[in-house]
Amino acid sequence: MSGVPYAEVIGDPIAQSKSPLIHKFWLDALGMAGDYRRAQIKPEDLAAHLTERRTDPDWRGCNVTIPHKVAVMDLVDDPGNVRGTIGAMNTIVRQPDGSVIGTNTDAAGFYAPLAETDLTGAPVVVIGAGGAARAVLFALARAGVGHVTILNRSPLKAMGLLATFGLKGEVLGLDAQLPPAALLVNSSSLGMTGQPPLDLDLSPLPGDAIVYDLVYAPLQTGLLKAAEARGLGSVDGLDMLIGQAALAFELFFGAAPPEGRDEELRARLVA
């Protein structure tokens, strides 16, 4: 397919990624020539892979997933100071002059489903303290949330994140009782297919709370089932996945995804 522009998603493992399906759906819907691939890249091969791709004029860039979101920051230009803000990159873009820059579309993708929700001063609970949590906390700080409680296996790591994003709050273990909160976000892999379940007692949450699970395999996680059983508002992982992908697609291919096709896309993603 020489001469056809392409992007890719890199990670280890990578077989679970739905990004190729999303981007190919949009390319087909727009009638654009292009491709989107997946590449399993071991951590020790990351630098060599990017060096090789830089020389390919058809390569438009890549999405970056576990475990490369932090390590990749040392290998690309950072004009938007992602290192000093979110501290993780999920999108790498090749510029027309051959330079390669990194950015992060996770924060905007995460926040898009909450844009109509006023979280000013609201108490929030976030589960996890990895790369996804960084994007979540960055977005929540910009939204002006109140007290933030992080539930994580390693309290020290999570305490550092609160300080990094200028948030006031506390860190508790994963087995702690939930405090009352307007928003509960699972940014960990708990509840994902092949991972341990996330068993939480949601009874402390008020009736108007929103439960947001970034896991999308399975789409209907145990956490979301528990939220719906209580009649709480819920947001599933496909909302963030599609939201961050839309921003990356425009960076890669210079066109916005087609409007009015999200339900059709979601149907394909859960098929």
Secondary structure, 3 states (H helix, E strand, C coil): CCCCCEEEEEECCCCCCCHHHHHHHHHHHHCCCCEEEEEECCHHHHHHHHHHHHCCCCEEEEEECCCCCCHHHHCCECCCCCCCCCCCCCEEEECCCCCEEEECCHHHHHHHHHCCCCCCCCCEEEECCCHHHHHHHHHHHHCCCCCEEEECCCHHHHHHHHHHCCCCEEEECCCCCCCCCCEEEECCCCCCCCCCCCCCCCCCCCCCCEEEECCCCCCCCHHHHHHHHCCCEEECHHHHHHHHHHHHHHHHHCCCCCCCCHHHHHHHHCC
